[in-house]
Amino acid sequence: MDAKKRAAELREKLTDASYRYYVLDDPSMSDAQYDRLFRELQELEKVHPELASPDSPTQKIGAPPRDAFRTVRHTVPMLSLENAMEDSEFTEWYQRAVEAAGGKAPEFVVEPKMDGTAVEVVYRDGLLVSGSTRGDGEVGEDITDNLKTIRALPLRLKGKAPERLEVRGEVYFPVKDFEKMNEELAARGEKTFANPRNTAAGTLRQLDPKLTAARPLRIVIHGLGEVKGIRFAAHEESMKRLAEMGLPTCAKHLARGTTEEEIRAIHRKWLTGRDKLAFEVDGVVVKVDDFRLREEMGFRTRSPRWAIAWKFPPREEVTQIVDMTVSVGRTGALTPVAELKPVALGGVTVSRATLNNPGLVVKKGVKIGDWVTVRRAGDVIPEVVGAVTSRRTGKERDFEMPKKCPVCGTAVSWPEGEAIPRCPNISCPAQVKGTLFHFTHALGMDGFGEKIVEQLVEKGMVKDAADLYHLEIKPLAELDRMGEKSAKNLLDALEQSKDTTLEKFIGALGIRLVGESTARDLANHFGDVALLMDTTVDQLEDVPEVGARVAAEIRSYFSAPANRRLVQRLLEAGLHWPKPKRTEGGKFQGKKFVFTGEMTTMSRREAEQKVAELGGKAASSVSKATDFVVAGPNAGSKLDKAKQLGLKVLSEKEFVELLRS
Ligand code: IVH
């Protein structure tokens, strides 16, 4: 095939792959495959410079650096939105909107309000020709070269292109990538970034586009500027059409509603789901769908009457640290706790926040008496982000970690290089209480509140989880806030808890770094607690999702005679679970599977469980001992290795057929 044809074919393949990945959420090739084709195209363009074209995916690696950004005037000003902070403010806006629409509630569209940085992108005859920041709304900075590096943003639109299309959207830094980047920076001792929004804005304003290209920025289009050569009648329709042209739009996040109650329900849904998203969301934007009606409703000075940003309760506030105390967790970890002047945060009143570890107290430079920023992310315990140093008076005091455990007085152990000090005394009442509380809750005994566990430990009635099963009704009923009835309920709950599952049992032990999902993996893999107790670190690392640190913690837990005795006594007390549904001599007996890439008909965990049920084993890494590698879209290095070793590679479909055969 000649070079010109091949280049055209490669461009089409790569552009289509990005479209499928970013717009359709339906990847068609792995990262490795994409890279391979990309490099081939790069080579071709190098050897045949005449083949270079402005819409080639290779343009996404970044143009040469600049000295400064030019400014551009937006054809249509980029306005802001009016904010509703309280429910009542939304109600007021809603009523006004209905009135402006002539008294009948119009159709609204509701979208997440992405907490990114606003940009405009201009396509002329389908070709991306310019991109800018919002700036002051009238004039922004020309960041065309940087925007072009965003993989999700097509350099040429698909299909018949309008003469001019100005689109507006939000550029964001995916939360996971942001956290990963910060972890890596911290590990190298470098300065970390404050939040994904500032990082996205900063990345877009790099003078060297190659730096922008190296970061995983994403974009979502949520509006239009000037448009020539195409007409849209409404917002949702326009977003769907733009998606067909290859643009990543908010069409897939959009919901419709007419009544206030419908819109309220959508707001609630986004609020509760905000932590599961790839981007940060600080509210929803409610917009009138119909463009003609929008025109009739018109604008205020800086914002349209047809839309509003209905914000979520803030998750960051400033308050004062009145004192610092130290709490001891179930693993003995000593954590500084900031006692705060109470403050409303994300819908609840917060009066304590953790400082995660003492190193952070020093790093964040937080003192007693400081005004600090506190943050709450979802269900997570509130944390102190940092001190507002401009509010210092000089009366603030430094905080020092105690040398002795504040609960049992044992000298604290703080090995070099460890982030946190620990109380080494496993009989420390704080650890015993924490472990018991965890145990009872992991086995579904919610009646064991903190106050009860505290009394059981303090009165010496219970020293470990196995002791719980020897409690008698009388002394139990005599505890504070108890009585015959509550005591009986607790004993019933204990009795019921004996009928459990292996994964719950493993999780309830409270092994460090072993959460619910790891416990499930261990249960699936070993199917038996005796086996788990005697495995080597190597065998543990063979479990998918179990890494070296987790394996070491598990090993260390079961090396302690006290812990082995505890397991034994729990079994003697009657804890039991169904034997795994594993068929001895099942059709996968002795076969090792490794899963890589995405699966569509079942989760990877389900697949691994099926393998286990049929007598096989799922492993995390590919080796000569692997029998089957099941590879889906976006499979990574494991697939490459499997091919190198000449192993049998199955698609998901073939795997499912094998299960059924
Ligand atoms: S529509 C007239 N939709 O929020 C302005 N904006 O506070 C129409 N934003 O500048 C904007 N998500 O950058 C719209 N789904 C969304 C949005 C959104 C985030 C940003 C946008 C705007 C700012 C206003």
Boltz pocket constraint, residues with backbone or C-beta under 6 A from the ligand:
constraints:
  - pocket:
      binder: B
      contacts: [[A, 78], [A, 79], [A, 80], [A, 81], [A, 111], [A, 112], [A, 113], [A, 114], [A, 115], [A, 116], [A, 117], [A, 118], [A, 119], [A, 169], [A, 170], [A, 222], [A, 223], [A, 250], [A, 285], [A, 303], [A, 304], [A, 307], [A, 309]]
      max_distance: 6.0
